[in-house]
Amino acid sequence: MNRELFVGVTSVAGPEAQKFLQAIVSSDVDALEVGKTQPSLLLTPAGKIVSTLYILRSEVDTFLVVTEVGVCDAVYETLSRLLIRTKAVIKNMCESFVAVIGEARGGIVLDVEYCGAPGVELVLVMTTKNDTDSQDTFSHNNFRISWGAVSTQQDLGENTIPQEAHLDQKAVSFDKGCYLGQELVCRIDSREASTPFSFFALTLSENADQGLLSAMYEGEIQVYVGETSVGVITSMGTSNETLINDLSAGPYNAIARLSRKGSALLEESTLADTTIRVGGKTISPVILCKSVSGSFST
Protein backbone atom coordinates (compact mmCIF):
# COMPACT_ATOMS: atom_id res chain seq x y z
CA MET A 1 0.00 0.00 0.00
CA ASN A 2 0.99 3.62 -0.62
CA ARG A 3 1.73 5.17 2.79
CA GLU A 4 0.46 8.61 1.78
CA LEU A 5 -2.95 9.74 3.03
CA PHE A 6 -5.11 12.60 1.90
CA VAL A 7 -5.95 14.64 5.00
CA GLY A 8 -8.04 17.66 5.80
CA VAL A 9 -6.00 20.73 6.79
CA THR A 10 -7.45 24.04 7.96
CA SER A 11 -5.13 26.92 8.83
CA VAL A 12 -5.91 29.46 11.53
CA ALA A 13 -3.52 32.41 11.42
CA GLY A 14 -3.29 35.86 12.94
CA PRO A 15 -2.43 37.65 16.19
CA GLU A 16 -5.48 36.16 17.95
CA ALA A 17 -5.32 32.67 16.43
CA GLN A 18 -4.00 31.12 19.66
CA LYS A 19 -6.65 32.83 21.80
CA PHE A 20 -9.38 31.71 19.39
CA LEU A 21 -8.37 28.04 19.28
CA GLN A 22 -7.77 27.91 23.04
CA ALA A 23 -11.43 28.86 23.54
CA ILE A 24 -12.73 26.37 20.98
CA VAL A 25 -10.83 23.05 21.01
CA SER A 26 -10.38 20.60 23.91
CA SER A 27 -6.57 20.61 24.12
CA ASP A 28 -4.34 23.25 25.74
CA VAL A 29 -3.25 25.31 22.74
CA ASP A 30 -1.52 27.85 25.00
CA ALA A 31 1.01 25.15 25.96
CA LEU A 32 1.82 24.23 22.34
CA GLU A 33 5.29 25.22 21.14
CA VAL A 34 6.19 26.11 17.54
CA GLY A 35 6.83 22.98 15.49
CA LYS A 36 4.92 20.75 17.92
CA THR A 37 1.55 19.04 17.68
CA GLN A 38 -1.15 17.79 20.03
CA PRO A 39 -4.27 15.62 19.65
CA SER A 40 -7.49 17.51 20.21
CA LEU A 41 -11.25 17.53 19.63
CA LEU A 42 -13.75 19.93 18.11
CA LEU A 43 -17.06 19.57 19.93
CA THR A 44 -20.58 20.93 19.64
CA PRO A 45 -21.84 23.25 22.40
CA ALA A 46 -23.57 20.15 23.83
CA GLY A 47 -20.23 18.31 24.10
CA LYS A 48 -20.73 15.91 21.18
CA ILE A 49 -17.94 15.24 18.67
CA VAL A 50 -17.63 17.21 15.42
CA SER A 51 -14.16 15.82 14.68
CA THR A 52 -10.96 14.45 16.14
CA LEU A 53 -8.01 16.76 15.39
CA TYR A 54 -4.28 17.19 15.39
CA ILE A 55 -3.28 20.80 16.17
CA LEU A 56 0.10 21.80 14.71
CA ARG A 57 1.69 25.13 15.61
CA SER A 58 3.69 25.85 12.45
CA GLU A 59 4.57 29.44 13.40
CA VAL A 60 3.98 31.67 16.43
CA ASP A 61 0.66 32.93 15.06
CA THR A 62 -0.17 30.11 12.64
CA PHE A 63 -1.85 26.80 13.43
CA LEU A 64 -2.78 23.89 11.18
CA VAL A 65 -5.82 21.85 12.18
CA VAL A 66 -5.49 18.35 10.68
CA THR A 67 -8.49 16.06 10.29
CA GLU A 68 -9.84 13.23 8.18
CA VAL A 69 -10.29 14.64 4.69
CA GLY A 70 -14.00 13.82 4.68
CA VAL A 71 -14.74 16.09 7.65
CA CYS A 72 -12.49 18.99 6.63
CA ASP A 73 -15.40 21.05 5.29
CA ALA A 74 -17.39 20.56 8.51
CA VAL A 75 -14.39 21.65 10.61
CA TYR A 76 -13.71 24.65 8.36
CA GLU A 77 -17.36 25.73 8.45
CA THR A 78 -17.62 25.30 12.22
CA LEU A 79 -14.46 27.30 12.93
CA SER A 80 -15.48 30.01 10.45
CA ARG A 81 -18.91 30.34 12.06
CA LEU A 82 -17.32 30.82 15.48
CA LEU A 83 -14.78 33.39 14.29
CA ILE A 84 -16.48 36.61 15.44
CA ARG A 85 -14.57 39.87 15.89
CA THR A 86 -11.30 37.96 16.12
CA LYS A 87 -8.01 38.94 14.49
CA ALA A 88 -7.45 35.67 12.66
CA VAL A 89 -8.01 34.22 9.21
CA ILE A 90 -9.21 30.68 8.48
CA LYS A 91 -8.30 28.93 5.22
CA ASN A 92 -8.94 25.49 3.75
CA MET A 93 -5.48 24.03 2.97
CA CYS A 94 -6.44 20.48 1.96
CA GLU A 95 -4.73 20.74 -1.41
CA SER A 96 -1.36 21.66 0.13
CA PHE A 97 -0.62 18.69 2.40
CA VAL A 98 -0.64 14.92 2.68
CA ALA A 99 0.17 12.74 5.66
CA VAL A 100 2.66 9.88 5.50
CA ILE A 101 2.52 6.79 7.69
CA GLY A 102 6.10 6.09 8.77
CA GLU A 103 9.24 8.13 8.29
CA ALA A 104 9.16 11.04 5.84
CA ARG A 105 11.77 13.66 5.03
CA GLY A 106 10.92 17.30 5.45
CA GLY A 107 7.72 16.73 7.39
CA ILE A 108 6.43 17.36 10.89
CA VAL A 109 5.42 14.44 13.10
CA LEU A 110 1.76 14.55 14.08
CA ASP A 111 1.73 11.33 16.10
CA VAL A 112 4.52 9.02 17.31
CA GLU A 113 2.15 6.09 17.80
CA TYR A 114 -0.37 6.46 15.00
CA CYS A 115 -3.60 4.54 15.56
CA GLY A 116 -1.99 3.11 18.69
CA ALA A 117 0.53 1.08 16.64
CA PRO A 118 3.88 1.00 18.51
CA GLY A 119 6.65 2.95 16.79
CA VAL A 120 4.52 4.03 13.81
CA GLU A 121 4.66 7.76 13.09
CA LEU A 122 2.21 9.95 11.20
CA VAL A 123 4.02 12.79 9.42
CA LEU A 124 2.50 15.86 7.74
CA VAL A 125 4.23 16.83 4.47
CA MET A 126 3.70 19.80 2.15
CA THR A 127 2.78 18.67 -1.36
CA THR A 128 -0.06 18.83 -3.86
CA LYS A 129 -2.61 16.14 -4.58
CA ASN A 130 -1.25 15.89 -8.14
CA ASP A 131 2.14 14.83 -6.73
CA THR A 132 0.76 11.78 -4.91
CA ASP A 133 -0.44 8.38 -5.95
CA SER A 134 -4.05 7.58 -5.15
CA GLN A 135 -4.40 6.47 -1.57
CA ASP A 136 -5.28 2.89 -0.71
CA THR A 137 -8.35 3.56 1.43
CA PHE A 138 -9.17 -0.06 2.20
CA SER A 139 -5.67 -0.91 3.42
CA HIS A 140 -5.46 2.17 5.63
CA ASN A 141 -8.91 1.40 7.02
CA ASN A 142 -7.84 -2.17 7.79
CA PHE A 143 -4.71 -0.87 9.51
CA ARG A 144 -6.46 1.55 11.84
CA ILE A 145 -9.21 -0.98 12.69
CA SER A 146 -6.61 -3.64 13.43
CA TRP A 147 -5.17 -1.39 16.18
CA GLY A 148 -8.56 -0.32 17.52
CA ALA A 149 -8.39 3.32 16.34
CA VAL A 150 -11.72 5.04 15.80
CA SER A 151 -12.61 7.11 12.73
CA THR A 152 -14.63 10.32 12.92
CA GLN A 153 -16.49 9.49 9.72
CA GLN A 154 -17.11 5.80 10.26
CA ASP A 155 -17.43 5.35 14.02
CA LEU A 156 -18.11 8.64 15.78
CA GLY A 157 -21.61 9.92 15.07
CA GLU A 158 -23.05 13.33 15.87
CA ASN A 159 -24.29 12.03 19.24
CA THR A 160 -20.94 10.59 20.38
CA ILE A 161 -19.41 11.73 23.67
CA PRO A 162 -15.57 11.80 23.84
CA GLN A 163 -15.42 9.40 26.79
CA GLU A 164 -17.23 6.69 24.77
CA ALA A 165 -13.97 6.09 22.89
CA HIS A 166 -11.64 7.21 25.73
CA LEU A 167 -10.67 10.21 23.61
CA ASP A 168 -10.49 12.31 26.78
CA GLN A 169 -7.33 10.42 27.79
CA LYS A 170 -5.23 11.89 24.97
CA ALA A 171 -7.14 14.78 23.42
CA VAL A 172 -8.65 16.68 26.36
CA SER A 173 -6.98 19.03 28.83
CA PHE A 174 -8.71 19.21 32.21
CA ASP A 175 -6.40 22.02 33.36
CA LYS A 176 -7.20 24.68 30.75
CA GLY A 177 -10.01 27.22 30.88
CA CYS A 178 -13.37 27.03 29.17
CA TYR A 179 -13.81 25.66 25.66
CA LEU A 180 -16.72 24.70 23.44
CA GLY A 181 -18.57 21.64 24.80
CA GLN A 182 -16.53 21.52 28.02
CA GLU A 183 -19.45 21.18 30.44
CA LEU A 184 -20.52 17.64 29.48
CA VAL A 185 -16.96 16.32 29.22
CA CYS A 186 -15.97 17.67 32.63
CA ARG A 187 -19.22 16.61 34.28
CA ILE A 188 -18.72 13.00 33.22
CA ASP A 189 -15.11 13.11 34.38
CA SER A 190 -15.80 14.71 37.75
CA ARG A 191 -18.59 12.28 38.54
CA GLU A 192 -16.60 9.31 37.21
CA ALA A 193 -19.81 8.41 35.40
CA SER A 194 -20.14 5.83 32.66
CA THR A 195 -21.40 6.88 29.23
CA PRO A 196 -24.57 5.48 27.62
CA PHE A 197 -22.40 3.79 24.97
CA SER A 198 -18.76 2.63 24.68
CA PHE A 199 -16.54 1.61 21.79
CA PHE A 200 -14.82 -1.77 21.68
CA ALA A 201 -12.30 -3.34 19.30
CA LEU A 202 -13.28 -6.88 18.31
CA THR A 203 -11.66 -9.87 16.68
CA LEU A 204 -14.11 -11.85 14.58
CA SER A 205 -13.61 -15.15 12.83
CA GLU A 206 -14.75 -13.57 9.56
CA ASN A 207 -13.60 -10.49 7.64
CA ALA A 208 -16.09 -8.33 5.79
CA ASP A 209 -17.19 -8.98 2.22
CA GLN A 210 -19.16 -6.43 0.20
CA GLY A 211 -22.47 -7.70 1.53
CA LEU A 212 -21.37 -7.32 5.13
CA LEU A 213 -19.95 -3.84 4.47
CA SER A 214 -23.29 -2.77 2.99
CA ALA A 215 -25.12 -4.16 6.03
CA MET A 216 -22.67 -2.33 8.32
CA TYR A 217 -23.29 1.01 6.63
CA GLU A 218 -27.01 0.49 7.21
CA GLY A 219 -26.38 -0.22 10.90
CA GLU A 220 -27.64 -3.77 10.50
CA ILE A 221 -24.70 -5.77 11.92
CA GLN A 222 -25.62 -6.23 15.55
CA VAL A 223 -23.60 -7.56 18.46
CA TYR A 224 -25.36 -10.09 20.67
CA VAL A 225 -24.56 -11.41 24.11
CA GLY A 226 -26.64 -14.54 24.33
CA GLU A 227 -30.00 -13.53 22.86
CA THR A 228 -29.68 -9.85 23.79
CA SER A 229 -28.73 -7.23 21.19
CA VAL A 230 -26.19 -4.93 22.83
CA GLY A 231 -24.83 -2.74 20.03
CA VAL A 232 -23.74 -2.40 16.41
CA ILE A 233 -20.58 -2.84 14.36
CA THR A 234 -19.40 0.59 13.13
CA SER A 235 -16.24 -0.51 11.26
CA MET A 236 -15.20 -3.86 9.85
CA GLY A 237 -11.92 -4.85 8.18
CA THR A 238 -11.47 -6.80 4.98
CA SER A 239 -8.12 -8.49 5.68
CA ASN A 240 -5.91 -9.70 8.54
CA GLU A 241 -2.70 -9.64 6.50
CA THR A 242 0.14 -7.13 6.70
CA LEU A 243 -1.51 -3.99 5.46
CA ILE A 244 0.94 -1.19 4.72
CA ASN A 245 4.22 -2.37 3.25
CA ASP A 246 6.21 -3.68 6.23
CA LEU A 247 3.82 -2.41 8.92
CA SER A 248 2.12 -5.26 10.71
CA ALA A 249 -1.56 -5.37 11.58
CA GLY A 250 -2.91 -5.37 15.10
CA PRO A 251 -5.17 -8.13 16.45
CA TYR A 252 -8.61 -6.67 15.62
CA ASN A 253 -10.84 -6.59 12.56
CA ALA A 254 -13.94 -4.72 13.78
CA ILE A 255 -15.03 -1.83 15.98
CA ALA A 256 -18.38 -1.80 17.78
CA ARG A 257 -20.44 0.72 19.74
CA LEU A 258 -22.07 -1.09 22.63
CA SER A 259 -24.68 0.07 25.10
CA ARG A 260 -24.01 0.44 28.81
CA LYS A 261 -26.09 -2.72 29.32
CA GLY A 262 -23.99 -4.50 26.69
CA SER A 263 -20.75 -3.52 28.39
CA ALA A 264 -22.05 -4.89 31.68
CA LEU A 265 -23.20 -8.14 30.07
CA LEU A 266 -19.77 -8.60 28.48
CA GLU A 267 -18.17 -8.33 31.90
CA GLU A 268 -20.55 -10.96 33.25
CA SER A 269 -20.49 -13.37 30.29
CA THR A 270 -17.88 -15.35 28.39
CA LEU A 271 -17.03 -14.50 24.79
CA ALA A 272 -18.47 -17.87 23.84
CA ASP A 273 -21.88 -16.21 24.27
CA THR A 274 -21.00 -13.22 22.06
CA THR A 275 -21.74 -13.14 18.32
CA ILE A 276 -22.48 -10.73 15.50
CA ARG A 277 -25.70 -11.16 13.53
CA VAL A 278 -27.42 -9.74 10.47
CA GLY A 279 -31.19 -10.10 10.38
CA GLY A 280 -31.03 -12.54 13.27
CA LYS A 281 -28.57 -14.82 11.44
CA THR A 282 -25.25 -15.45 13.19
CA ILE A 283 -22.32 -14.35 11.00
CA SER A 284 -19.36 -14.79 13.33
CA PRO A 285 -18.48 -15.45 16.94
CA VAL A 286 -16.49 -12.76 18.78
CA ILE A 287 -13.04 -14.16 19.59
CA LEU A 288 -11.53 -11.12 21.31
CA CYS A 289 -13.10 -7.94 22.72
CA LYS A 290 -11.33 -4.99 24.32
CA SER A 291 -12.25 -1.39 25.08
CA VAL A 292 -10.62 1.02 22.59
CA SER A 293 -7.60 2.94 23.87
CA GLY A 294 -8.37 6.51 22.79
CA SER A 295 -6.44 6.40 19.49
CA PHE A 296 -7.94 7.84 16.32
CA SER A 297 -7.16 8.00 12.61
CA THR A 298 -6.98 10.77 10.04
N, C-alpha and C positions, 0 to 999 in steps of 0.2 A: 504493500500500500504506500501511496504518496503520503509523507508525513505532514504536508502543508494543509492547513485548515483555513477556510474562509471564516472570518470573524466580524462581528459588528464592533465598530469603533466610533465613539462620539467624543469630540474634544470640547473641553470647557476651559476657556482662557480669558484672562483679564485680571485686574487688580483685586477683584472680589470673588474670583473663582473658588479659592479655598474656603472662604466664609460660606459661599453658596452650597458647595458640596457637603461641608461639615453639617449643615442644617438639614440636608436631604437624605444622605445615605447612612447606612448602619455602622460603618467603620469609622475610626478616628482619623479623619483626613488631616487634622492639624499635626498629627505625629508623623506624617509621611514625609520622608526626605526625598530630595530630587534624585531621580534614577531608580527609585524603589517602587514596589507595588504592594497592594494588600487586597485580600478578598473582601467583598462587601455585598450589600443587598440594596435594591431599590424596592421600597414597599409602598402600598397604598396608604392613605390616611388611617384605614382600619387595621393596618398591620399585616395585610396579605401580600404575597410576593408578586411583584411586577417582573423582576429579573434578578438572577445572580450576576455579580459583576467582579471584574478585576479593576482596581483603580491604580493607574500609573501616573506618577508625578514626573513628567518629562522635563519640565522647567519650573522655575519658582512659581510662576503664575499660569502654568499650563498643565492640564490634567487630561489623560486619555481614559475613557470609560469603555472597557472591553467586555463584550457580551457575545452570546450566540448570535450568529448573523440573522437568524429569523426573528429575533426580538429587538434588533437594533432600532427599527422605526418606532416601536413602542417606547423604548428608553429615550430616544431623541425627542419624541413628542411630549413625554411626561416631563422631562427636564426643561424643555422650552416653555411649557405651560406654567411651570413654577418659577421661571426666571422673571421676576417683577422688580423693576427699579433696582437692578443689580448691575454693577459694572463688570460684565462678563459676556462673552459671546460663545454660543453653542453651534458646533458644526458637525455634520455627518461625514465621517472620514473612512467609511467602509472600503472605499476603492483604493486606499493608500497603504493598507496593511494586510498581512496574513500572519497566522500563528504557526509555529513549527513544533511538532512533538519531538523532543530530543534536542541535542546540541545544534546551535545555529550561530554562524558568525555574524557579528554586527547587530545582534538583536538584544532585547532586554528581557530577562527572565520574569515571567508572570507567576509561575508556580514551580517549586522545586520537587513537588510530589504530585504531578498532574493526575487527576481522577483518583488519587490515593495510591497510585502505583509507585512503589519505592524506587527512588533514583531517577524517575522520569520527569524531565523538565518540560514546561511549556514556554516557548520563547516568542515574543512579538517582534516581527521584522517588517521594515518599510519595503513596499513593493507595489506592483499594480496587479490587478486580477489577470491581465493579459500575459504577465510574466510567469504565471503558475500553471501547472497541470491541473486538470479537474480533480477535485478532492474525492476520495473514496469514502462516501458517507456511511455505507454499510459497515466497513471495517472499523472506522472510528467509533461508530455507535456500539459495535460489538466490544471494542476495547473498553469504553467507559462503563458499559453495563457489567463487564466481567470483573471490574474493580468496585462495583457498587456505587458509582458516581451518578447523581441525578442530573437530569436535563431540564432546563426551564421549559422548553417547548413540549417535551414529551411526558414529563412526570409532574411538574409543578403547575397545577391549575391556578385559576384566579382566586380560589378560596383556600389556598395552601398557606399555612402558618410556618415560619422559619423552623421552629422546633420540631415539626413533623419529620424533617430530614436532618436534624441536628446541625442545621446551618448556623445556628447561633454560636456553636463552638469555635468556628473559624472566621466567621464573617460579621460578627456583631461585637461592638465595644459596649460594655456596661459601665464604663468610666466616663464617657463623653457626655456632653449636654444633650439637649433635645434634638430629635430628628424625626422625619416623617414616618409615622407608623410605630413609634417607640412604645406607646402605652401598652399595647397588647403583648409585645415581646417581653417587656420588663415585668408585666403583671404575671405572666406564666412563669418567668424565671424566679421572681420573688416568692411566689407561692409554691414553687416546686411542683406545679400542677402538670398532669399529663395532657396531651392534646387529643382531640377527638379522633385523629388518624395518625398513623406513623408509617414511614417508608422502610421496607425491608429488601435486602438483596437475597435472591433465591437461586438455588441450583436445581434445575429440572432435568429429568431424564431425556427430554426432547428439546431440540432447538425449534425455532419458528420457521414454518414455511409461509408462502404467500397467504394461504387461507387463514392461518393463525394470526398473522400480522393484521389482516383486514378485520378479524374479530377483535383484536386488541384495540385498534383505533376506534372501534364502536363501543368500547368498554364492556365487551361481552365475555372476556376471559376472567372468570371468577376464581378466587382462592377459597377452598373449603377446608374446614377442620371438622372431621366427621361429616355430618349432614348439614352443617351450618355454614352459610356463605359469610365470609369475614372481610372480603375486600376484592380488589381487582388488580390485574397485571397492567402496569403502565408502560413498561418497556420490556422487550424480549429480543434476545440475540439470535443470530442465524448461524453461528459457528463457535466451536470451542477451540479452534486451532490458533496458532500464533497469528496475530492480527496485523501488526504494523512492523514490517521488516523483521528485525531481531527482537522486538519487544514482546514479551510473553503476556498471555492473557491471565487474568485473575480467575478465581474459582466459580464465578456466578454467570448465569445467562438470562436472568430476568430481574426486574424490579417491580415491587408491588406496594400498593397503598392499602393498608389494613386498618380496620376500625379499632377503637379502644377495646371493644369486646373481643375482636380477633386476636389482638396482641395478648390479652389475658388468657385466651384459650390455648394459644401457642405455648405459653409458659406452663400450662397445666397438662398439655397433651404431648404425645410423641409425634415425631414427623411422619411416622407410619400412618397416622390418621389425616395427614395433610395432602391435598391434591389440588390441581387446577382443572377446571371444567368449562366447557362451552356448551350452552344449551342443556345442561344437566349431564352431559357425557364427559366422563373422565378422560383427560388428555395425557396427563403426566402426574406421577407422584412428585412431591417436593423432597429432595434429597438433603438439601442444606438450606438453612434460613438464618439470616443475621441482620440486625438493625444496621442501617446505612451509617456511614462514619462522618457525614458532613461534607464530603467532597462533591464537587460539581464539575460539569464539563462546559466548554465553550462551543 
